[in-house]
Amino acid sequence: MGEGERPYRRGIRVNLGQFLHQILQVFFVGLMIGMERNVLPSLAHRDFGVAPSSILFLLSFIFSFGLVKSVLNFAGGTLADRIGRKPVLILGWCFGLPVPFLILWAPDWWWIVGANVFLGVNQALAWTMTVTSKIDITRPEQRGFATGINEFAGYFAVGVSGVVTGYLALPIPHKSPEA
């Protein structure tokens, strides 16, 4: 440690602001994943003629996300050691920003697959890097709890987004003029 530098303190309480900020980031990643997982199967069938049970759907949509996420999870740690945790988180969010617009303006199914690839990059770099960052800022006995809170926030958001987008996607019943 150089002269004038303060020692780095580990622990949830002393790093609570950063800890909560990272939980919020994971929550937002979970919202995007929940929305996509709930809306896209019906969109695939209705707008692009791709059946959610078809091989095209499974291989292009589900496989693309899993492949990208797994490769970047593997590379994300090395990248974070090289350029830092924060730049990797920001890079992850840069890949996440176009996802809703790609889905909204998709002229064909392959735009949806592309959005899914961007979401895989976003989740690998943003969600996974928050786990790594939490491990960096917590004490060893807090790491399991920190990781559990991280996963809870993300998957809770997946569920919330699934419920909300499910209700938003329901058709609006119309009253008959006689009523």
N, CA, C and O of each residue as an XYZ file, in Angstrom:
716
protein
N       0.851     -1.167      0.000
C       0.000      0.000      0.000
C       0.898      1.231      0.000
O       1.847      1.337      0.777
N       0.568      2.155     -0.894
C       1.374      3.366     -1.019
C       1.066      4.358      0.086
O       0.091      4.214      0.824
N       1.915      5.363      0.183
C       1.737      6.390      1.201
C       0.464      7.191      0.924
O       0.223      7.600     -0.212
N      -0.340      7.412      1.946
C      -1.560      8.190      1.827
C      -2.776      7.388      1.380
O      -3.885      7.922      1.352
N      -2.590      6.116      1.030
C      -3.727      5.295      0.611
C      -4.411      4.698      1.834
O      -3.761      4.269      2.788
N      -5.736      4.685      1.779
C      -6.485      4.062      2.873
C      -6.599      2.564      2.610
O      -6.685      2.148      1.455
N      -6.599      1.756      3.651
C      -6.758      0.318      3.445
C      -8.180      0.022      2.955
O      -9.144      0.658      3.382
N      -8.288     -0.945      2.060
C      -9.591     -1.338      1.532
C     -10.316     -2.153      2.600
O      -9.758     -3.099      3.156
N     -11.548     -1.781      2.878
C     -12.330     -2.486      3.891
C     -13.364     -3.364      3.215
O     -14.095     -2.927      2.326
N     -13.408     -4.604      3.652
C     -14.367     -5.570      3.107
C     -15.544     -5.706      4.057
O     -15.416     -5.523      5.267
N     -16.669     -6.026      3.492
C     -17.863     -6.270      4.286
C     -19.084     -5.617      3.645
O     -18.969     -4.601      2.960
N     -20.243     -6.205      3.871
C     -21.474     -5.688      3.296
C     -21.807     -4.320      3.874
O     -22.131     -3.391      3.133
N     -21.729     -4.195      5.181
C     -22.127     -2.935      5.817
C     -21.269     -1.756      5.365
O     -21.800     -0.687      5.062
N     -19.967     -1.935      5.315
C     -19.095     -0.809      4.942
C     -19.165     -0.503      3.443
O     -18.773      0.584      3.016
N     -19.652     -1.435      2.657
C     -19.790     -1.244      1.210
C     -21.255     -1.309      0.784
O     -21.561     -1.700     -0.343
N     -22.159     -0.925      1.688
C     -23.592     -1.101      1.446
C     -24.074     -0.376      0.186
O     -24.881     -0.931     -0.560
N     -23.611      0.822     -0.064
C     -24.031      1.552     -1.263
C     -23.698      0.792     -2.533
O     -24.547      0.636     -3.411
N     -22.472      0.322     -2.632
C     -22.050     -0.445     -3.802
C     -22.814     -1.767     -3.874
O     -23.217     -2.192     -4.957
N     -23.011     -2.407     -2.743
C     -23.729     -3.676     -2.676
C     -25.160     -3.505     -3.202
O     -25.614     -4.299     -4.025
N     -25.866     -2.481     -2.734
C     -27.242     -2.240     -3.166
C     -27.311     -1.837     -4.637
O     -28.239     -2.226     -5.346
N     -26.344     -1.070     -5.091
C     -26.294     -0.685     -6.506
C     -26.158     -1.918     -7.389
O     -26.808     -2.009     -8.430
N     -25.335     -2.850     -6.991
C     -25.159     -4.074     -7.772
C     -26.416     -4.941     -7.737
O     -26.753     -5.578     -8.735
N     -27.102     -4.972     -6.617
C     -28.366     -5.715     -6.545
C     -29.381     -5.100     -7.506
O     -30.104     -5.822     -8.193
N     -29.437     -3.781     -7.556
C     -30.346     -3.101     -8.473
C     -30.005     -3.431     -9.937
O     -30.903     -3.625    -10.755
N     -28.726     -3.492    -10.255
C     -28.324     -3.858    -11.613
C     -28.808     -5.254    -11.974
O     -29.324     -5.470    -13.070
N     -28.647     -6.190    -11.068
C     -29.091     -7.563    -11.326
C     -30.613     -7.606    -11.457
O     -31.147     -8.356    -12.274
N     -31.301     -6.813    -10.666
C     -32.757     -6.735    -10.759
C     -33.169     -6.288    -12.169
O     -34.091     -6.857    -12.755
N     -32.490     -5.275    -12.711
C     -32.811     -4.799    -14.055
C     -32.493     -5.847    -15.127
O     -33.249     -5.989    -16.089
N     -31.397     -6.575    -14.977
C     -31.094     -7.658    -15.915
C     -32.214     -8.698    -15.840
O     -32.676     -9.189    -16.870
N     -32.649     -9.033    -14.631
C     -33.730     -9.998    -14.458
C     -35.034     -9.535    -15.101
O     -35.766    -10.342    -15.673
N     -35.325     -8.235    -15.008
C     -36.532     -7.704    -15.654
C     -36.482     -7.919    -17.165
O     -37.480     -8.304    -17.776
N     -35.318     -7.671    -17.764
C     -35.198     -7.865    -19.214
C     -35.341     -9.334    -19.584
O     -35.991     -9.665    -20.576
N     -34.745    -10.207    -18.801
C     -34.834    -11.637    -19.106
C     -36.267    -12.129    -18.937
O     -36.766    -12.880    -19.775
N     -36.928    -11.715    -17.867
C     -38.315    -12.128    -17.647
C     -39.237    -11.657    -18.745
O     -40.107    -12.405    -19.191
N     -39.058    -10.425    -19.186
C     -39.872     -9.891    -20.282
C     -39.643    -10.704    -21.543
O     -40.595    -11.116    -22.206
N     -38.398    -10.929    -21.868
C     -38.098    -11.652    -23.097
C     -38.620    -13.084    -23.052
O     -39.201    -13.563    -24.026
N     -38.420    -13.758    -21.948
C     -38.840    -15.155    -21.844
C     -40.357    -15.313    -21.871
O     -40.866    -16.362    -22.266
N     -41.071    -14.291    -21.457
C     -42.526    -14.367    -21.420
C     -43.157    -13.923    -22.742
O     -44.125    -14.529    -23.201
N     -42.626    -12.897    -23.339
C     -43.249    -12.294    -24.517
C     -42.821    -12.980    -25.813
O     -43.642    -13.155    -26.713
N     -41.563    -13.366    -25.923
C     -41.051    -13.816    -27.213
C     -41.615    -15.128    -27.733
O     -41.759    -15.255    -28.949
N     -41.944    -16.110    -26.909
C     -42.539    -17.317    -27.508
C     -43.841    -17.033    -28.277
O     -44.033    -17.561    -29.372
N     -44.725    -16.216    -27.723
C     -45.959    -15.909    -28.458
C     -45.678    -14.984    -29.638
O     -46.320    -15.103    -30.682
N     -44.730    -14.069    -29.485
C     -44.344    -13.189    -30.579
C     -43.748    -14.005    -31.721
O     -44.010    -13.727    -32.891
N     -42.952    -15.005    -31.383
C     -42.337    -15.862    -32.401
C     -43.414    -16.517    -33.260
O     -43.312    -16.549    -34.486
N     -44.426    -17.027    -32.613
C     -45.494    -17.724    -33.343
C     -46.386    -16.741    -34.094
O     -46.649    -16.926    -35.283
N     -46.850    -15.704    -33.414
C     -47.823    -14.774    -33.988
C     -47.234    -13.919    -35.106
O     -47.854    -13.774    -36.159
N     -46.055    -13.353    -34.895
C     -45.514    -12.388    -35.853
C     -44.515    -12.971    -36.855
O     -44.330    -12.426    -37.943
N     -43.875    -14.080    -36.482
C     -42.831    -14.597    -37.357
C     -43.066    -16.032    -37.813
O     -42.254    -16.578    -38.560
N     -44.161    -16.652    -37.378
C     -44.491    -18.011    -37.812
C     -43.544    -19.078    -37.301
O     -43.433    -20.149    -37.899
N     -42.861    -18.800    -36.202
C     -41.936    -19.770    -35.613
C     -42.612    -20.373    -34.388
O     -42.876    -19.674    -33.410
N     -42.888    -21.661    -34.446
C     -43.543    -22.328    -33.318
C     -42.569    -22.455    -32.154
O     -41.428    -22.871    -32.350
N     -43.008    -22.098    -30.924
C     -42.109    -22.187    -29.762
C     -41.591    -23.600    -29.489
O     -40.612    -23.767    -28.762
N     -42.236    -24.614    -30.062
C     -41.754    -25.984    -29.853
C     -40.890    -26.471    -31.012
O     -40.430    -27.612    -31.005
N     -40.667    -25.614    -32.006
C     -39.905    -26.035    -33.186
C     -38.409    -26.068    -32.895
O     -37.908    -25.438    -31.965
N     -37.728    -26.832    -33.737
C     -36.269    -26.911    -33.642
C     -35.647    -25.540    -33.919
O     -34.669    -25.166    -33.272
N     -36.206    -24.784    -34.877
C     -35.689    -23.448    -35.176
C     -35.731    -22.563    -33.941
O     -34.765    -21.861    -33.645
N     -36.846    -22.593    -33.218
C     -36.975    -21.781    -32.004
C     -35.947    -22.219    -30.970
O     -35.219    -21.396    -30.415
N     -35.896    -23.525    -30.718
C     -34.984    -24.030    -29.684
C     -33.525    -23.742    -30.010
O     -32.776    -23.269    -29.156
N     -33.124    -24.025    -31.235
C     -31.718    -23.863    -31.587
C     -31.320    -22.399    -31.754
O     -30.234    -21.998    -31.337
N     -32.190    -21.606    -32.358
C     -31.803    -20.224    -32.609
C     -31.962    -19.348    -31.374
O     -31.078    -18.546    -31.074
N     -33.055    -19.484    -30.664
C     -33.368    -18.591    -29.558
C     -32.714    -19.037    -28.249
O     -31.954    -18.281    -27.642
N     -33.003    -20.234    -27.825
C     -32.505    -20.707    -26.532
C     -31.018    -21.029    -26.588
O     -30.268    -20.666    -25.682
N     -30.595    -21.701    -27.635
C     -29.193    -22.082    -27.748
C     -28.292    -20.866    -27.889
O     -27.204    -20.835    -27.314
N     -28.733    -19.853    -28.653
C     -27.887    -18.672    -28.849
C     -27.608    -17.966    -27.527
O     -26.475    -17.557    -27.272
N     -28.629    -17.820    -26.686
C     -28.451    -17.180    -25.390
C     -27.477    -17.984    -24.524
O     -26.519    -17.437    -23.978
N     -27.733    -19.275    -24.408
C     -26.903    -20.130    -23.557
C     -25.459    -20.193    -24.014
O     -24.540    -20.157    -23.195
N     -25.257    -20.286    -25.321
C     -23.893    -20.361    -25.847
C     -23.130    -19.063    -25.567
O     -22.002    -19.092    -25.076
N     -23.753    -17.932    -25.883
C     -23.089    -16.645    -25.675
C     -22.805    -16.419    -24.196
O     -21.706    -16.008    -23.824
N     -23.799    -16.689    -23.357
C     -23.628    -16.465    -21.921
C     -22.517    -17.348    -21.352
O     -21.695    -16.879    -20.565
N     -22.491    -18.613    -21.744
C     -21.476    -19.508    -21.184
C     -20.067    -19.115    -21.627
O     -19.141    -19.138    -20.816
N     -19.893    -18.757    -22.884
C     -18.579    -18.357    -23.372
C     -18.122    -17.075    -22.671
O     -16.970    -16.963    -22.252
N     -19.040    -16.109    -22.550
C     -18.649    -14.838    -21.931
C     -18.515    -14.941    -20.410
O     -17.747    -14.185    -19.815
N     -19.240    -15.853    -19.774
C     -18.979    -16.094    -18.351
C     -17.543    -16.565    -18.173
O     -16.846    -16.147    -17.249
N     -17.120    -17.428    -19.060
C     -15.761    -17.956    -19.005
C     -14.736    -16.851    -19.227
O     -13.723    -16.785    -18.530
N     -15.006    -15.977    -20.207
C     -14.052    -14.922    -20.550
C     -14.194    -13.688    -19.660
O     -13.242    -12.918    -19.533
N     -15.360    -13.482    -19.043
C     -15.622    -12.267    -18.272
C     -14.670    -12.055    -17.108
O     -14.238    -10.931    -16.853
N     -14.346    -13.112    -16.410
C     -13.432    -12.988    -15.274
C     -12.050    -12.534    -15.697
O     -11.447    -11.675    -15.053
N     -11.548    -13.108    -16.773
C     -10.236    -12.711    -17.287
C     -10.269    -11.267    -17.759
O      -9.345    -10.494    -17.504
N     -11.355    -10.910    -18.457
C     -11.496     -9.533    -18.935
C     -11.557     -8.550    -17.759
O     -10.946     -7.482    -17.807
N     -12.288     -8.911    -16.719
C     -12.397     -8.042    -15.539
C     -11.052     -7.884    -14.833
O     -10.743     -6.802    -14.334
N     -10.262     -8.933    -14.786
C      -8.930     -8.816    -14.188
C      -8.031     -7.916    -15.028
O      -7.152     -7.236    -14.498
N      -8.253     -7.915    -16.323
C      -7.422     -7.123    -17.220
C      -7.820     -5.647    -17.230
O      -6.957     -4.773    -17.147
N      -9.158     -5.356    -17.336
C      -9.579     -3.946    -17.481
C     -10.360     -3.421    -16.279
O     -10.623     -2.221    -16.195
N     -10.734     -4.295    -15.353
C     -11.450     -3.879    -14.153
C     -12.920     -4.292    -14.170
O     -13.503     -4.501    -15.234
N     -13.505     -4.407    -12.992
C     -14.907     -4.839    -12.855
C     -15.889     -3.819    -13.439
O     -16.812     -4.177    -14.170
N     -15.674     -2.551    -13.105
C     -16.613     -1.513    -13.546
C     -16.679     -1.404    -15.073
O     -17.784     -1.351    -15.613
N     -15.569     -1.368    -15.785
C     -15.670     -1.321    -17.250
C     -16.408     -2.530    -17.840
O     -17.121     -2.399    -18.836
N     -16.237     -3.693    -17.229
C     -16.947     -4.880    -17.729
C     -18.447     -4.741    -17.475
O     -19.252     -5.096    -18.336
N     -18.834     -4.228    -16.300
C     -20.254     -3.975    -16.025
C     -20.837     -2.981    -17.035
O     -21.929     -3.196    -17.561
N     -20.125     -1.919    -17.297
C     -20.600     -0.904    -18.256
C     -20.705     -1.510    -19.654
O     -21.675     -1.260    -20.369
N     -19.724     -2.294    -20.035
C     -19.762     -2.965    -21.328
C     -20.987     -3.887    -21.416
O     -21.659     -3.946    -22.446
N     -21.262     -4.598    -20.326
C     -22.449     -5.462    -20.295
C     -23.727     -4.675    -20.525
O     -24.609     -5.120    -21.259
N     -23.831     -3.502    -19.897
C     -25.019     -2.673    -20.077
C     -25.072     -2.055    -21.460
O     -26.163     -1.831    -21.985
N     -23.943     -1.778    -22.059
C     -23.953     -1.274    -23.439
C     -24.564     -2.313    -24.382
O     -25.260     -1.959    -25.334
N     -24.307     -3.571    -24.119
C     -24.904     -4.635    -24.927
C     -26.383     -4.845    -24.588
O     -27.147     -5.319    -25.429
N     -26.790     -4.498    -23.372
C     -28.182     -4.681    -22.980
C     -29.113     -3.592    -23.485
O     -30.299     -3.846    -23.696
N     -28.602     -2.392    -23.681
C     -29.454     -1.269    -24.079
C     -30.220     -1.478    -25.385
O     -31.388     -1.094    -25.452
N     -29.629     -2.061    -26.418
C     -30.388     -2.196    -27.662
C     -31.428     -3.319    -27.663
O     -32.235     -3.395    -28.590
N     -31.433     -4.181    -26.665
C     -32.316     -5.353    -26.678
C     -33.786     -4.990    -26.877
O     -34.408     -5.533    -27.791
N     -34.378     -4.101    -26.071
C     -35.802     -3.803    -26.279
C     -36.098     -3.221    -27.663
O     -37.151     -3.499    -28.237
N     -35.180     -2.419    -28.199
C     -35.397     -1.793    -29.505
C     -35.275     -2.803    -30.640
O     -36.018     -2.735    -31.619
N     -34.338     -3.736    -30.510
C     -34.223     -4.797    -31.515
C     -35.498     -5.633    -31.552
O     -35.972     -6.006    -32.625
N     -36.047     -5.922    -30.384
C     -37.289     -6.696    -30.327
C     -38.454     -5.879    -30.889
O     -39.253     -6.391    -31.673
N     -38.546     -4.639    -30.497
C     -39.647     -3.777    -30.923
C     -39.677     -3.580    -32.438
O     -40.751     -3.595    -33.039
N     -38.526     -3.396    -33.054
C     -38.467     -3.084    -34.479
C     -38.076     -4.278    -35.348
O     -37.739     -4.102    -36.519
N     -38.116     -5.475    -34.797
C     -37.662     -6.660    -35.529
C     -38.500     -6.922    -36.785
O     -39.706     -7.147    -36.685
N     -37.874     -6.895    -37.958
C     -38.608     -7.214    -39.184
C     -38.694     -8.726    -39.438
O     -39.545     -9.188    -40.199
N     -37.810     -9.482    -38.796
C     -37.856    -10.940    -38.948
C     -37.304    -11.610    -37.687
O     -36.794    -10.948    -36.784
N     -37.418    -12.922    -37.651
C     -37.047    -13.709    -36.479
C     -35.573    -13.551    -36.115
O     -35.225    -13.616    -34.935
N     -34.712    -13.348    -37.088
C     -33.277    -13.292    -36.816
C     -32.893    -12.039    -36.041
O     -31.865    -12.027    -35.364
N     -33.686    -11.001    -36.125
C     -33.467     -9.832    -35.267
C     -33.720    -10.210    -33.811
O     -33.022     -9.746    -32.908
N     -34.713    -11.048    -33.595
C     -35.021    -11.519    -32.238
C     -33.857    -12.356    -31.716
O     -33.454    -12.216    -30.561
N     -33.331    -13.210    -32.552
C     -32.164    -14.016    -32.161
C     -30.988    -13.097    -31.845
O     -30.266    -13.328    -30.875
N     -30.792    -12.063    -32.651
C     -29.730    -11.091    -32.383
C     -29.932    -10.388    -31.050
O     -28.980    -10.200    -30.292
N     -31.179     -9.996    -30.760
C     -31.480     -9.371    -29.467
C     -31.169    -10.338    -28.331
O     -30.681     -9.933    -27.276
N     -31.450    -11.597    -28.552
C     -31.190    -12.623    -27.553
C     -29.688    -12.801    -27.316
O     -29.260    -13.048    -26.188
N     -28.905    -12.678    -28.364
C     -27.447    -12.737    -28.232
C     -26.963    -11.537    -27.404
O     -26.135    -11.685    -26.505
N     -27.496    -10.345    -27.723
C     -27.145     -9.156    -26.936
C     -27.519     -9.343    -25.469
O     -26.769     -8.943    -24.579
N     -28.698     -9.961    -25.211
C     -29.113    -10.211    -23.833
C     -28.180    -11.207    -23.149
O     -27.900    -11.071    -21.958
N     -27.700    -12.197    -23.880
C     -26.733    -13.142    -23.321
C     -25.436    -12.453    -22.923
O     -24.865    -12.749    -21.873
N     -24.972    -11.531    -23.769
C     -23.772    -10.752    -23.446
C     -24.039     -9.899    -22.208
O     -23.213     -9.833    -21.298
N     -25.212     -9.242    -22.187
C     -25.586     -8.406    -21.050
C     -25.605     -9.215    -19.764
O     -25.044     -8.791    -18.753
N     -26.247    -10.382    -19.795
C     -26.332    -11.156    -18.565
C     -24.974    -11.679    -18.142
O     -24.650    -11.673    -16.955
N     -24.185    -12.128    -19.086
C     -22.867    -12.660    -18.729
C     -21.974    -11.592    -18.125
O     -21.270    -11.842    -17.146
N     -22.003    -10.399    -18.709
C     -21.091     -9.365    -18.227
C     -21.657     -8.572    -17.059
O     -20.905     -8.191    -16.162
N     -22.966     -8.310    -17.041
C     -23.540     -7.485    -15.970
C     -23.905     -8.333    -14.755
O     -23.427     -8.060    -13.654
N     -24.735     -9.345    -14.930
C     -25.177    -10.157    -13.795
C     -23.988    -10.881    -13.172
O     -23.764    -10.795    -11.965
N     -23.241    -11.583    -13.987
C     -22.130    -12.374    -13.462
C     -21.053    -11.492    -12.834
O     -20.447    -11.867    -11.830
N     -20.818    -10.331    -13.420
C     -19.792     -9.452    -12.857
C     -20.232     -8.884    -11.516
O     -19.384     -8.587    -10.675
N     -21.538     -8.722    -11.290
C     -21.975     -8.259     -9.971
C     -21.679     -9.316     -8.915
O     -21.334     -8.985     -7.781
N     -21.813    -10.578     -9.282
C     -21.465    -11.651     -8.336
C     -19.979    -11.568     -8.004
O     -19.592    -11.627     -6.837
N     -19.160    -11.431     -9.027
C     -17.718    -11.343     -8.819
C     -17.370    -10.122     -7.975
O     -16.532    -10.198     -7.076
N     -18.017     -9.001     -8.268
C     -17.748     -7.778     -7.510
C     -18.177     -7.919     -6.050
O     -17.498     -7.422     -5.152
N     -19.292     -8.588     -5.815
C     -19.741     -8.794     -4.429
C     -18.749     -9.659     -3.661
O     -18.497     -9.434     -2.477
N     -18.198    -10.638     -4.339
C     -17.188    -11.478     -3.693
C     -15.962    -10.632     -3.335
O     -15.332    -10.851     -2.300
N     -15.631     -9.672     -4.192
C     -14.496     -8.785     -3.933
C     -14.712     -7.891     -2.720
O     -13.766     -7.618     -1.981
N     -15.953     -7.425     -2.501
C     -16.188     -6.413     -1.450
C     -16.659     -7.008     -0.122
O     -16.748     -6.292      0.876
N     -16.960     -8.306     -0.097
C     -17.455     -8.898      1.147
C     -16.365     -9.699      1.849
O     -15.347    -10.071      1.266
N     -16.625     -9.943      3.113
C     -15.729    -10.815      3.874
C     -16.034    -12.266      3.501
O     -17.140    -12.563      3.051
N     -15.084    -13.161      3.677
C     -15.299    -14.551      3.275
C     -16.578    -15.184      3.846
O     -17.253    -15.939      3.147
N     -16.909    -14.887      5.088
C     -18.103    -15.493      5.694
C     -19.408    -14.882      5.168
O     -20.484    -15.407      5.453
N     -19.332    -13.787      4.409
C     -20.526    -13.142      3.849
C     -20.757    -13.492      2.379
O     -21.790    -13.123      1.821
N     -19.853    -14.170      1.763
C     -19.921    -14.384      0.317
C     -21.111    -15.232     -0.109
O     -21.730    -14.943     -1.132
N     -21.438    -16.241      0.626
C     -22.610    -17.061      0.298
C     -23.893    -16.255      0.399
O     -24.762    -16.347     -0.468
N     -24.011    -15.468      1.455
C     -25.173    -14.611      1.636
C     -25.258    -13.580      0.502
O     -26.334    -13.350     -0.050
N     -24.136    -12.969      0.163
C     -24.110    -11.951     -0.897
C     -24.524    -12.548     -2.242
O     -25.300    -11.949     -2.986
N     -24.002    -13.718     -2.538
C     -24.370    -14.385     -3.784
C     -25.842    -14.760     -3.783
O     -26.515    -14.628     -4.806
N     -26.352    -15.227     -2.649
C     -27.771    -15.569     -2.539
C     -28.674    -14.365     -2.743
O     -29.696    -14.461     -3.423
N     -28.307    -13.241     -2.161
C     -29.085    -12.005     -2.347
C     -29.051    -11.593     -3.817
O     -30.066    -11.174     -4.373
N     -27.897    -11.711     -4.432
C     -27.747    -11.377     -5.848
C     -28.691    -12.229     -6.701
O     -29.427    -11.698     -7.533
N     -28.668    -13.529     -6.498
C     -29.507    -14.429     -7.287
C     -30.987    -14.208     -6.986
O     -31.819    -14.269     -7.892
N     -31.316    -13.955     -5.734
C     -32.711    -13.674     -5.383
C     -33.206    -12.440     -6.131
O     -34.294    -12.465     -6.708
N     -32.429    -11.368     -6.130
C     -32.841    -10.129     -6.800
C     -33.070    -10.366     -8.289
O     -34.057     -9.893     -8.852
N     -32.173    -11.086     -8.914
C     -32.297    -11.347    -10.346
C     -33.492    -12.210    -10.684
O     -34.270    -11.874    -11.577
N     -33.650    -13.326     -9.977
C     -34.744    -14.236    -10.313
C     -36.090    -13.733     -9.813
O     -37.122    -14.082    -10.386
N     -36.106    -12.931     -8.770
C     -37.338    -12.271     -8.349
C     -37.797    -11.325     -9.470
O     -38.981    -11.267     -9.802
N     -36.845    -10.592    -10.040
C     -37.171     -9.691    -11.149
C     -37.656    -10.462    -12.372
O     -38.564    -10.005    -13.066
N     -37.064    -11.627    -12.647
C     -37.538    -12.463    -13.759
C     -39.011    -12.807    -13.538
O     -39.823    -12.721    -14.460
N     -39.348    -13.197    -12.307
C     -40.735    -13.534    -11.989
C     -41.669    -12.343    -12.068
O     -42.754    -12.441    -12.641
N     -41.260    -11.221    -11.497
C     -42.090    -10.006    -11.532
C     -42.342     -9.594    -12.977
O     -43.476     -9.304    -13.360
N     -41.288     -9.570    -13.766
C     -41.420     -9.171    -15.163
C     -42.305    -10.150    -15.925
O     -43.087     -9.739    -16.782
N     -42.191    -11.419    -15.627
C     -43.033    -12.415    -16.283
C     -44.507    -12.190    -15.980
O     -45.348    -12.254    -16.877
N     -44.820    -11.925    -14.717
C     -46.214    -11.677    -14.331
C     -46.727    -10.394    -14.972
O     -47.810    -10.386    -15.556
N     -45.971     -9.326    -14.871
C     -46.416     -8.031    -15.409
C     -46.599     -8.107    -16.919
O     -47.632     -7.681    -17.434
N     -45.610     -8.643    -17.638
C     -45.747     -8.716    -19.091
C     -46.832     -9.698    -19.498
O     -47.452     -9.530    -20.548
N     -47.071    -10.721    -18.688
C     -48.174    -11.639    -18.968
C     -49.517    -10.936    -18.894
O     -50.375    -11.129    -19.756
N     -49.697    -10.129    -17.872
C     -50.945     -9.365    -17.766
C     -51.051     -8.308    -18.855
O     -52.138     -8.080    -19.386
N     -49.962     -7.669    -19.193
C     -49.995     -6.664    -20.257
C     -50.311     -7.280    -21.615
O     -50.888     -6.618    -22.477
N     -49.944     -8.524    -21.807
C     -50.171     -9.191    -23.083
C     -51.585     -9.765    -23.213
O     -51.981    -10.175    -24.304
N     -52.347     -9.800    -22.126
C     -53.717    -10.321    -22.201
C     -54.573     -9.413    -23.065
O     -54.433     -8.191    -23.019
N     -55.458    -10.007    -23.852
C     -56.349     -9.164    -24.647
C     -57.315     -8.410    -23.736
O     -57.718     -8.912    -22.687
N     -57.674     -7.214    -24.149
C     -58.602     -6.390    -23.375
C     -60.020     -6.793    -23.758
O     -60.384     -6.716    -24.931
N     -60.835     -7.228    -22.778
C     -62.212     -7.606    -23.119
C     -63.036     -6.359    -23.477
O     -62.914     -5.314    -22.838
N     -63.859     -6.492    -24.489
C     -64.710     -5.393    -24.914
C     -66.133     -5.652    -24.440
O     -66.622     -6.779    -24.513
N     -66.793     -4.611    -23.958
C     -68.179     -4.722    -23.534
C     -69.054     -4.647    -24.791
O     -68.774     -3.905    -25.733
N     -70.089     -5.423    -24.762
C     -71.035     -5.353    -25.876
C     -71.875     -4.101    -25.721
O     -72.081     -3.640    -24.598
N     -72.371     -3.533    -26.822
C     -73.155     -2.283    -26.741
C     -74.443     -2.449    -25.938
O     -74.968     -1.464    -25.420
N     -74.973     -3.696    -25.821
C     -76.216     -3.915    -25.076
C     -76.015     -3.819    -23.573
O     -76.981     -3.588    -22.846
N     -74.810     -3.986    -23.089
C     -74.569     -4.035    -21.647
C     -74.610     -2.690    -20.995
O     -74.424     -2.585    -19.782
